[in-house]
Amino acid sequence: MSILIDEDTTFIIQGITGREAVNMARECLDYGSKLVGGVTPGRGGRDVHGVPVFDTVKEITSKQRVDASVISVPPAFVRDAAFEAVENGIKLVVIVTERIPRLEVAQLIEFARRHGARVIGPNCLGVLSPGKSRVGGMGGAAVAARRAYQPGPIGIMSRSGGMTTEIANALTAAGLGQSTAVSIGGDAIVGSAYAELLPLFEADPDTKAIVVYSEPGGPMEAQLAKYVKERGTRLPIVAFMAGRFMDEMPGMRFGHAGTIVEGKADTTSEKIARLLDAGISVAEEIADIPGIVKQRLGEVKG
Amino acid sequence: MRFYEYEAKAVLAKRGVPVARGGVAHSPDEAERIAREVGGEVVLKSQVLTGGRMKAGGVQFASTPEEARAHADAILRLEINGQSPRGVLVEAKSPVKKEFYAGVIYDAVAKLPVAIFSDMGGIDIEQVAEEHPEHVARAHFSTFQPFQEFRMKELVASLGVSGNELGALTRVMSKLAQTFLAHGLTLAEINPLAQLEDGSFIALDSHLDMEDEARDGQAALLAELGIGKEETRQARPPTPFEIRGAEVDASDHRGVAGRVVEFDGNLGCVIGAGGGSLTIFDALRKHGGRPANYCEIGGNPSVKKACGLTKLILSKPGVEKICVIMNVVSNTRVDIVARGVIKGVVESGYDPAEKIAIFRIPGSWEDEGFKILEKYGVDYCDRTVPMSEAARRAVEKVKAGA
């Protein structure tokens, strides 16, 4: 099994005629994903690699089931695109665009929640369930994605889209395939944080362990540690913390928008301490992750 | 982007939060004039974007305009935590009875703004929350209008405030929360929020932060405050090297070759992307390397951009070699980065085989990329070599000077 998406997931791309989105459409189709349509206002009636383009989301959802939408429009148009997807009954909204004001992110997430929809991102590369489907551009060209991602028992949650593929590649090379990899987004507020996705992985019998890629800034790691400490989890979790050098440079912004350190709890040293305290392993190197995962899986079996 | 206190107070006053009479002065003459207009006792506060003003001597009281002039003269010359003041705020001294705290931030767990209220103002709220949690109350509120003022009433009332104070504090909290929403702020703080002898409330100090992403939508406010696009207010002003990095990034709309941050090292970094750069930078330092810069490339930058960035880094005095490292790339093309970097090295008058310590970018179009690197004799590695190992090799080469 997988989480969020599987081989039957139908989805659309909002902003499909944009340069990046055209590539993404090609890559998703090549991977075997069920990309059923695209939306760009004023471009209705055209097609992108054979995928029909419409002016409105409603034109597609009124005719067929659409499980998810990937939003790849300029920052100023993202909030309304998300409203449109959610209002038309789409339950999974993946936002690729970065540099959206935090207020608008909060608004679209609040709106989605009220309608029972889930947001992944913003500032993410999407979701990939190896061998089943990919919603978004993660992994690049289909041939490259198949090389880095293989089906298997490991779930990945990552604040960096690029590092998701790096980690998947390391796992695959060590014979550890993945159930689903989620690029959760690099912004200060994202639709689905680690602790919100963990229950989905727990409910997936095929997932046996989790790898988490984290960064400075925000309460997401502390939230995960608290969740695991209070409720426990059947899944061994191995985390990697990037940006340790930022602890020495408060107030500077590196990497993603979400890395800005606004308090002591945002530093990597504080986050690592909390993760360890919750029984989550913290790898020193990406290359160490597969070994630690295998060791933790061995403990579970034993 | 943090606002100066005088700017924050101007924003609050416009939205109906009471502030003391006064204004910002840029010279002792101006300070004296404002003090005379205000009349009576005044407080003079250094306008810097850092804490610890009081301790550093950046806050003084004056009974006469002449005294105000003398204090302003000293404050305007006083550097605080390495910052020269933007000006000196001259305000009527307020007879304070009690100090409160009012703040609004985003709660990334709830994914909503949260208003924070305390009846222990004037000190750091994190300290109050740690030592006296019963004196701190929080209330989330919706990001959709219309604003629900009752939530602020519940918040204030939860600490036992009632009578006339309840209405007055509810109004201040509501105005602060609405200012936060209206101006794309990520922090809006009034501390202390003072109750005066006559029972009225006034914002004695304020800290407002606006995120970069909100600046386009807040152009009118920023223009009104006289804050130009070039004023980034980062932890430190950008260096000429960083400004040139931003120019390289802006030279072409394709991909990213930017967010260049200058360091004092000998190993130039052409690294990416967002998370990859953080990981590589940690690895270089862990292996004893001294990076000359931080940067992020990604989103498939053009040859021109990768070339421009490489030339910029190589032009920095003290850079001995460069390392070119990224995570397994999806949409960035290995061959295009290889071509751009090699072009940059050659145009700078160096031999790529000697100047590029290591090239480790696996992923899209890697076979084409590796062919180019081979042609120029550049030491490269594929995905079987971890990022950290590539970083180690680069550091060793620089150390060996080979």
Boltz contact constraints between the chains, C-beta under 6 A:
constraints:
  - contact:
      token1: [A, 99]
      token2: [B, 213]
      max_distance: 6.0
  - contact:
      token1: [A, 101]
      token2: [B, 184]
      max_distance: 6.0
  - contact:
      token1: [A, 101]
      token2: [B, 213]
      max_distance: 6.0
  - contact:
      token1: [A, 101]
      token2: [B, 214]
      max_distance: 6.0
  - contact:
      token1: [A, 102]
      token2: [B, 106]
      max_distance: 6.0
  - contact:
      token1: [A, 102]
      token2: [B, 186]
      max_distance: 6.0
  - contact:
      token1: [A, 102]
      token2: [B, 211]
      max_distance: 6.0
  - contact:
      token1: [A, 103]
      token2: [B, 184]
      max_distance: 6.0
  - contact:
      token1: [A, 106]
      token2: [B, 111]
      max_distance: 6.0
  - contact:
      token1: [A, 106]
      token2: [B, 143]
      max_distance: 6.0
  - contact:
      token1: [A, 107]
      token2: [B, 143]
      max_distance: 6.0
  - contact:
      token1: [A, 109]
      token2: [B, 111]
      max_distance: 6.0
  - contact:
      token1: [A, 110]
      token2: [B, 143]
      max_distance: 6.0
  - contact:
      token1: [A, 139]
      token2: [B, 330]
      max_distance: 6.0
  - contact:
      token1: [A, 140]
      token2: [B, 330]
      max_distance: 6.0
  - contact:
      token1: [A, 140]
      token2: [B, 331]
      max_distance: 6.0
  - contact:
      token1: [A, 140]
      token2: [B, 364]
      max_distance: 6.0
  - contact:
      token1: [A, 141]
      token2: [B, 364]
      max_distance: 6.0
  - contact:
      token1: [A, 144]
      token2: [B, 363]
      max_distance: 6.0
  - contact:
      token1: [A, 144]
      token2: [B, 364]
      max_distance: 6.0
  - contact:
      token1: [A, 148]
      token2: [B, 328]
      max_distance: 6.0
  - contact:
      token1: [A, 160]
      token2: [B, 274]
      max_distance: 6.0
  - contact:
      token1: [A, 160]
      token2: [B, 275]
      max_distance: 6.0
  - contact:
      token1: [A, 162]
      token2: [B, 273]
      max_distance: 6.0
  - contact:
      token1: [A, 162]
      token2: [B, 275]
      max_distance: 6.0
  - contact:
      token1: [A, 162]
      token2: [B, 276]
      max_distance: 6.0
  - contact:
      token1: [A, 162]
      token2: [B, 327]
      max_distance: 6.0
  - contact:
      token1: [A, 163]
      token2: [B, 275]
      max_distance: 6.0
  - contact:
      token1: [A, 163]
      token2: [B, 327]
      max_distance: 6.0
  - contact:
      token1: [A, 165]
      token2: [B, 328]
      max_distance: 6.0
  - contact:
      token1: [A, 165]
      token2: [B, 330]
      max_distance: 6.0
  - contact:
      token1: [A, 166]
      token2: [B, 327]
      max_distance: 6.0
  - contact:
      token1: [A, 166]
      token2: [B, 328]
      max_distance: 6.0
  - contact:
      token1: [A, 169]
      token2: [B, 328]
      max_distance: 6.0
  - contact:
      token1: [A, 169]
      token2: [B, 383]
      max_distance: 6.0
  - contact:
      token1: [A, 186]
      token2: [B, 274]
      max_distance: 6.0
  - contact:
      token1: [A, 188]
      token2: [B, 108]
      max_distance: 6.0
  - contact:
      token1: [A, 189]
      token2: [B, 108]
      max_distance: 6.0
  - contact:
      token1: [A, 189]
      token2: [B, 111]
      max_distance: 6.0
  - contact:
      token1: [A, 218]
      token2: [B, 108]
      max_distance: 6.0
  - contact:
      token1: [A, 219]
      token2: [B, 108]
      max_distance: 6.0
  - contact:
      token1: [A, 219]
      token2: [B, 109]
      max_distance: 6.0
  - contact:
      token1: [A, 223]
      token2: [B, 109]
      max_distance: 6.0
  - contact:
      token1: [A, 242]
      token2: [B, 275]
      max_distance: 6.0
  - contact:
      token1: [A, 242]
      token2: [B, 278]
      max_distance: 6.0
  - contact:
      token1: [A, 242]
      token2: [B, 279]
      max_distance: 6.0
  - contact:
      token1: [A, 243]
      token2: [B, 278]
      max_distance: 6.0
  - contact:
      token1: [A, 244]
      token2: [B, 282]
      max_distance: 6.0
  - contact:
      token1: [A, 245]
      token2: [B, 281]
      max_distance: 6.0
  - contact:
      token1: [A, 245]
      token2: [B, 282]
      max_distance: 6.0
  - contact:
      token1: [A, 245]
      token2: [B, 285]
      max_distance: 6.0
  - contact:
      token1: [A, 251]
      token2: [B, 235]
      max_distance: 6.0
  - contact:
      token1: [A, 252]
      token2: [B, 235]
      max_distance: 6.0
  - contact:
      token1: [A, 255]
      token2: [B, 274]
      max_distance: 6.0
  - contact:
      token1: [A, 255]
      token2: [B, 278]
      max_distance: 6.0
  - contact:
      token1: [A, 256]
      token2: [B, 274]
      max_distance: 6.0
  - contact:
      token1: [A, 285]
      token2: [B, 388]
      max_distance: 6.0
  - contact:
      token1: [A, 286]
      token2: [B, 386]
      max_distance: 6.0
  - contact:
      token1: [A, 287]
      token2: [B, 386]
      max_distance: 6.0
